[in-house]
């Protein structure tokens, strides 16, 4: 299904890869799909599949896709190969099953993380890729973000000497945790992967990438401490729209969705309000109705959530590097802070402060602006853009897959063992049992 265009009358041809999207949510259609739609010299969106027919209709019209190629039935979609490349951005629990089917049909695949929270499923996917030979690039987008690549460059150049330890803090922010992990699609284990993979899959991948080594052991502790029914204020309603505490509660859905939308200038389509409803253009009445009837209007103490609201992981790598990762829901800021300790200096990457601090022992500290590195990049500090651009090079054979399926499985095993450790009281476990 590849197409080609001639460049400036020269004999050079550039391939255009056709693209299908399975799961038309914030990542599949709104992020990767839109970025590919904008790169018409590289990609052409030709098919969509989602159980939500409003999303199908909306994105089908936005991307100019024939209605006959907009599928609400997954089985119908998978009856034949629809494109060169398939974006899989469905619920976590469906990733492996759908990816194996896509490989069987001959797709190359952009697979949203996490792959799976089950070791046997990760191994199943590795076997399927080996058997069918398709390219699978996992969406560890931070590897492609300019700030994180800059830190990798500095460490690789030996700026801080030999890397000894990494400390990572994942600040989820109280409002983001309430949206995604209390009210949203990643709120419980039946629907999604554990928090350490659903949210911290990026962090685990980065730690392995920076350490340049396989992880040897992990231990972890954590819990769901606050977002439970017994912590609800006396007389609190099940929905924010009906609650007497709504005006004073920091977790008010009305405050978060409606007031933040107004502060943004009432745009017709903006995250995260577009997660609540696909009835565009957005109005206050439409948002309020969604809060009155949908999951996102529920009190944070009256949801069916069971994922942890804080977790700490300790890791050792086979080359002697140590690392810690803390995921915390109870923060004002939203963003990562990573600190790298070397024998001749240290580096601090702080997303909230938009700075990389480089401190070489005995020298004046250097500050590098993250904003200047990004220069108009889209999502995840330019990581989404970088991923889509690197994917094209992978598809054309210009680049080896920098986030290979095998490398991604390694970081997933770190998360799987961390979850096992947490559930058995923080016991230190070998990442590879054999």
Legacy VTK file of the C-alpha trace (Angstrom):
# vtk DataFile Version 3.0
C-alpha trace
ASCII
DATASET POLYDATA
POINTS 434 float
0.000 0.000 0.000
3.022 2.274 -0.073
2.739 5.339 -2.270
5.555 7.590 -3.421
6.140 11.195 -4.420
8.969 12.707 -6.491
11.097 15.369 -4.835
11.791 18.524 -6.838
11.778 16.742 -10.155
14.697 14.589 -9.100
14.808 10.872 -9.452
14.548 10.474 -5.685
11.282 9.075 -4.428
9.893 9.342 -0.919
7.586 6.643 0.351
4.208 7.480 1.830
2.971 4.861 4.271
-0.742 4.256 4.701
-1.933 4.243 8.322
-4.839 2.695 10.223
-5.710 3.658 13.805
-7.140 1.156 16.279
-8.366 3.115 19.297
-9.295 6.711 18.509
-8.600 8.298 21.885
-6.205 10.960 23.067
-3.112 9.005 22.032
-4.191 7.028 18.963
-6.088 9.641 16.965
-5.504 12.963 18.683
-1.722 12.613 19.132
-0.107 10.125 16.734
-2.919 10.185 14.191
-2.967 13.979 13.997
0.812 14.229 13.743
0.783 11.757 10.864
-2.128 13.538 9.204
-0.020 16.713 9.219
2.905 14.873 7.565
1.290 14.142 4.221
4.658 13.605 2.577
5.249 10.622 4.908
1.893 9.192 6.003
-1.680 8.856 4.789
-4.459 7.952 7.239
-6.874 5.548 5.529
-8.820 3.641 8.213
-10.091 3.975 11.790
-11.544 1.585 14.332
-13.155 2.446 17.672
-16.203 1.266 19.602
-17.223 4.914 20.131
-19.095 5.886 16.984
-19.011 9.611 17.847
-15.210 9.480 17.895
-15.202 7.561 14.632
-17.414 10.117 12.961
-15.490 13.070 14.364
-12.008 11.865 13.461
-13.187 10.376 10.181
-14.362 13.833 9.100
-11.252 15.569 10.454
-8.891 13.187 8.657
-10.966 12.859 5.491
-11.400 9.082 5.776
-14.091 7.254 3.820
-16.960 6.233 6.136
-16.720 2.669 4.793
-13.250 2.475 6.380
-14.385 3.683 9.814
-15.114 0.531 11.831
-16.912 0.185 15.157
-16.501 -3.609 15.034
-12.972 -4.844 15.686
-13.644 -8.228 14.084
-14.754 -6.542 10.872
-11.693 -4.291 10.928
-9.353 -7.280 11.255
-10.894 -9.257 8.376
-8.127 -7.930 6.146
-5.088 -5.683 6.204
-6.175 -2.052 5.813
-2.844 -0.203 5.660
0.941 -0.495 5.901
1.088 0.691 9.501
-1.311 0.106 12.379
-1.431 2.349 15.446
-2.705 0.343 18.422
-3.875 2.676 21.187
-6.624 0.695 22.868
-7.025 -0.351 26.498
-3.892 -1.904 27.967
-5.466 -5.331 28.387
-6.090 -5.625 24.633
-2.640 -4.673 23.348
-1.005 -8.076 22.965
-4.011 -9.853 21.456
-4.485 -7.094 18.895
-0.787 -6.754 18.136
-0.394 -10.493 17.486
-3.360 -10.379 15.100
-1.882 -7.351 13.340
1.469 -9.107 12.903
-0.315 -12.116 11.423
-1.926 -9.803 8.841
1.427 -8.285 7.892
1.243 -4.866 9.564
4.109 -2.844 10.933
2.903 -1.504 14.275
3.152 1.546 16.516
2.107 0.095 19.870
1.002 2.295 22.736
2.549 1.411 26.060
2.329 -0.546 28.221
2.597 -3.765 26.256
1.144 -5.859 29.063
1.476 -6.395 32.802
1.872 -10.148 32.234
5.281 -11.652 31.536
3.839 -14.493 29.479
2.015 -12.043 27.180
5.196 -10.043 26.616
6.977 -13.255 25.662
4.078 -14.237 23.407
4.412 -10.977 21.505
8.176 -11.420 21.120
7.586 -14.866 19.604
4.917 -13.497 17.251
7.202 -10.747 15.998
9.973 -13.271 15.384
7.558 -15.512 13.480
5.870 -12.874 11.313
8.680 -10.349 11.012
6.762 -7.085 11.315
8.317 -3.986 12.851
6.940 -3.074 16.305
7.867 0.270 17.840
6.597 0.812 21.399
5.562 4.361 22.344
8.264 5.200 24.877
8.039 8.767 23.671
10.433 10.322 26.183
13.386 8.640 24.459
12.601 10.993 21.582
12.089 14.176 23.633
14.957 16.664 23.091
15.559 17.249 26.814
15.950 13.561 27.631
18.120 13.011 24.569
20.320 15.916 25.657
20.866 14.304 29.066
21.677 10.996 27.367
24.235 12.811 25.193
25.869 14.494 28.193
26.167 11.217 30.095
27.445 9.410 27.007
30.108 12.086 26.500
31.348 11.470 30.046
30.488 14.974 31.299
29.808 13.694 34.824
32.234 10.807 34.746
30.988 7.313 35.473
27.260 7.178 36.219
26.676 5.872 39.757
23.021 6.465 40.616
19.774 7.848 39.178
16.896 9.253 41.251
13.589 9.704 39.425
10.476 11.451 40.753
7.233 11.084 38.811
4.978 13.951 39.980
1.563 12.905 38.719
-0.179 15.990 40.210
-3.371 15.756 42.208
-5.612 16.835 39.299
-4.029 14.474 36.753
-4.267 11.543 39.140
-7.954 12.323 39.746
-8.615 12.516 35.994
-6.755 9.435 34.756
-6.280 7.128 37.715
-9.330 7.709 39.910
-12.086 8.567 37.424
-10.431 7.562 34.150
-9.547 4.513 32.078
-6.497 3.569 34.168
-8.268 3.521 37.524
-8.316 -0.193 38.275
-6.481 -3.398 37.581
-9.371 -5.008 35.691
-9.225 -2.311 33.016
-5.566 -1.442 32.806
-2.052 -2.252 33.862
-0.830 -1.458 37.381
0.204 2.127 38.045
3.907 1.296 37.801
3.373 0.333 34.144
0.385 2.485 33.204
2.062 5.720 34.326
5.709 4.883 35.001
6.438 2.739 31.949
8.261 5.779 30.499
10.362 6.181 33.620
11.399 2.521 33.738
12.386 2.659 30.077
14.445 5.801 30.658
16.234 4.302 33.655
17.243 1.256 31.636
18.276 3.469 28.707
20.448 5.733 30.822
21.960 2.882 32.840
22.958 1.088 29.597
22.535 -2.208 31.374
20.011 -4.887 32.197
18.239 -4.472 35.509
19.264 -7.126 38.040
16.973 -6.676 41.065
13.993 -4.574 42.161
12.098 -3.935 45.368
8.998 -1.800 45.790
6.497 -0.476 48.325
3.309 1.517 47.793
-0.419 1.716 48.494
-3.759 3.349 47.794
-4.135 5.508 50.880
-6.534 8.352 50.150
-8.980 7.917 47.290
-11.304 5.559 49.147
-14.897 5.775 50.332
-13.970 6.082 54.016
-12.109 9.329 53.332
-15.104 11.133 51.814
-16.316 14.174 53.793
-19.503 13.512 55.734
-22.541 13.916 53.501
-20.558 14.115 50.265
-22.552 13.336 47.118
-21.575 10.686 44.583
-21.158 13.359 41.904
-19.460 16.724 42.060
-22.409 18.425 40.368
-24.632 17.471 43.338
-22.146 17.943 46.171
-22.199 20.619 48.870
-18.404 20.486 49.064
-17.890 21.185 45.371
-16.817 24.823 45.818
-14.094 24.008 48.340
-12.910 20.571 47.206
-9.598 20.619 45.288
-10.715 17.483 43.411
-13.940 19.062 42.102
-14.634 17.892 38.554
-16.547 21.128 37.898
-13.480 23.177 38.818
-11.123 21.020 36.840
-13.049 20.618 33.617
-15.337 23.626 33.272
-13.298 26.350 34.959
-10.021 25.264 33.353
-11.779 25.155 29.965
-12.966 28.741 30.484
-9.472 29.884 31.483
-8.193 28.374 28.225
-10.606 30.584 26.279
-13.369 27.979 25.690
-11.722 26.175 22.740
-13.876 23.906 20.600
-11.695 20.823 21.187
-9.085 20.493 23.927
-7.652 17.805 26.228
-8.830 16.629 28.686
-12.363 17.885 28.087
-12.440 16.037 24.766
-12.101 12.820 26.770
-15.465 13.559 28.435
-17.404 14.194 25.244
-16.958 14.145 21.482
-19.968 16.406 20.978
-18.101 19.296 19.334
-17.984 22.223 19.417
-17.715 22.165 23.185
-20.083 24.238 25.312
-20.446 24.577 29.061
-23.807 22.814 28.858
-22.303 19.818 27.037
-19.445 19.511 29.539
-21.844 19.804 32.480
-24.082 17.104 31.010
-21.083 14.801 30.626
-20.186 15.385 34.282
-23.737 14.576 35.357
-23.825 11.258 33.492
-20.285 10.023 32.803
-17.391 8.635 34.833
-15.518 11.921 34.988
-18.132 13.666 37.104
-17.874 11.192 39.977
-16.590 12.061 43.427
-12.979 10.854 43.780
-14.067 8.970 46.901
-16.899 7.175 45.078
-15.118 5.564 42.124
-14.264 1.940 41.378
-10.522 2.683 41.533
-7.938 0.411 43.143
-4.548 1.473 41.735
-1.956 2.917 44.134
-1.646 6.649 44.740
2.063 6.430 45.629
4.820 3.903 44.978
8.576 3.671 45.463
10.889 1.350 43.502
14.552 0.564 44.151
16.632 -1.000 41.347
20.119 -2.392 40.837
21.640 -2.833 37.372
24.162 -5.471 36.360
26.867 -2.851 35.661
26.682 -1.461 39.216
24.380 1.530 38.583
21.626 1.960 41.184
18.308 3.752 40.690
15.178 4.773 42.564
11.791 5.774 41.205
9.025 7.456 43.194
5.523 7.896 41.759
3.490 10.419 43.767
-0.094 11.572 43.241
0.013 14.220 45.985
1.885 16.987 44.202
0.989 20.435 42.945
3.393 20.150 40.043
2.949 17.756 37.146
6.124 16.481 35.592
9.284 14.507 36.103
12.414 15.326 38.017
15.453 13.139 37.313
18.803 13.428 39.063
21.932 11.742 37.764
24.993 11.314 40.001
28.388 10.685 38.439
31.951 10.484 39.699
32.757 13.985 38.370
29.430 15.773 38.523
25.651 15.625 38.513
22.759 16.467 36.194
19.222 17.463 37.200
16.378 17.445 34.677
13.291 19.256 35.997
10.298 19.395 33.645
8.342 21.822 35.826
11.215 24.309 36.030
11.992 23.703 32.316
15.689 23.328 32.984
18.576 20.874 32.797
21.172 21.732 35.443
24.703 20.465 34.787
27.016 20.636 37.764
30.602 19.601 37.055
32.587 19.397 40.305
34.724 22.502 40.807
32.996 24.452 38.030
30.101 26.863 37.857
26.712 25.183 37.304
25.322 25.379 33.743
21.593 25.731 33.082
20.125 24.509 29.780
16.594 25.667 28.885
14.296 22.767 28.018
11.949 25.124 26.169
14.751 26.157 23.817
15.558 22.511 23.110
11.952 21.667 22.244
11.307 24.566 19.805
7.659 23.907 19.052
7.624 20.150 19.602
4.291 18.521 20.272
3.343 16.583 23.398
5.658 15.021 25.990
8.203 17.781 25.520
8.456 17.125 21.794
8.637 13.358 22.318
5.438 12.656 20.365
6.804 14.509 17.352
10.199 12.855 17.688
8.611 9.406 17.867
6.528 9.906 14.707
9.551 11.214 12.827
11.790 8.365 14.009
9.084 5.855 13.103
9.245 7.005 9.501
13.003 6.389 9.441
12.431 2.923 10.924
9.826 2.111 8.265
12.103 3.248 5.427
15.070 1.334 6.826
17.069 4.504 7.497
17.184 3.719 11.231
17.319 0.687 13.442
14.442 0.534 15.912
15.714 2.525 18.931
12.833 1.271 21.063
12.861 -2.336 20.003
10.217 -4.670 21.279
12.890 -6.674 23.092
14.231 -3.560 24.869
10.711 -2.537 25.829
9.971 -5.976 27.248
13.047 -5.621 29.472
11.717 -2.431 31.077
8.256 -4.008 31.368
9.791 -6.888 33.333
11.169 -4.298 35.757
7.623 -3.010 36.324
6.128 -6.489 36.597
8.689 -7.470 39.258
8.176 -4.169 41.091
4.454 -4.885 41.318
5.157 -8.408 42.559
7.545 -7.012 45.161
5.031 -4.452 46.407
2.377 -7.115 46.815
4.723 -9.247 48.934
5.827 -6.503 51.286
8.761 -4.999 49.424
10.825 -8.151 48.976
13.805 -7.714 46.647
13.312 -9.802 43.519
15.436 -10.810 40.556
14.144 -9.276 37.329
15.113 -12.395 35.419
14.136 -15.454 37.434
16.307 -17.875 35.462
LINES 1 435
434 0 1 2 3 4 5 6 7 8 9 10 11 12 13 14 15 16 17 18 19 20 21 22 23 24 25 26 27 28 29 30 31 32 33 34 35 36 37 38 39 40 41 42 43 44 45 46 47 48 49 50 51 52 53 54 55 56 57 58 59 60 61 62 63 64 65 66 67 68 69 70 71 72 73 74 75 76 77 78 79 80 81 82 83 84 85 86 87 88 89 90 91 92 93 94 95 96 97 98 99 100 101 102 103 104 105 106 107 108 109 110 111 112 113 114 115 116 117 118 119 120 121 122 123 124 125 126 127 128 129 130 131 132 133 134 135 136 137 138 139 140 141 142 143 144 145 146 147 148 149 150 151 152 153 154 155 156 157 158 159 160 161 162 163 164 165 166 167 168 169 170 171 172 173 174 175 176 177 178 179 180 181 182 183 184 185 186 187 188 189 190 191 192 193 194 195 196 197 198 199 200 201 202 203 204 205 206 207 208 209 210 211 212 213 214 215 216 217 218 219 220 221 222 223 224 225 226 227 228 229 230 231 232 233 234 235 236 237 238 239 240 241 242 243 244 245 246 247 248 249 250 251 252 253 254 255 256 257 258 259 260 261 262 263 264 265 266 267 268 269 270 271 272 273 274 275 276 277 278 279 280 281 282 283 284 285 286 287 288 289 290 291 292 293 294 295 296 297 298 299 300 301 302 303 304 305 306 307 308 309 310 311 312 313 314 315 316 317 318 319 320 321 322 323 324 325 326 327 328 329 330 331 332 333 334 335 336 337 338 339 340 341 342 343 344 345 346 347 348 349 350 351 352 353 354 355 356 357 358 359 360 361 362 363 364 365 366 367 368 369 370 371 372 373 374 375 376 377 378 379 380 381 382 383 384 385 386 387 388 389 390 391 392 393 394 395 396 397 398 399 400 401 402 403 404 405 406 407 408 409 410 411 412 413 414 415 416 417 418 419 420 421 422 423 424 425 426 427 428 429 430 431 432 433
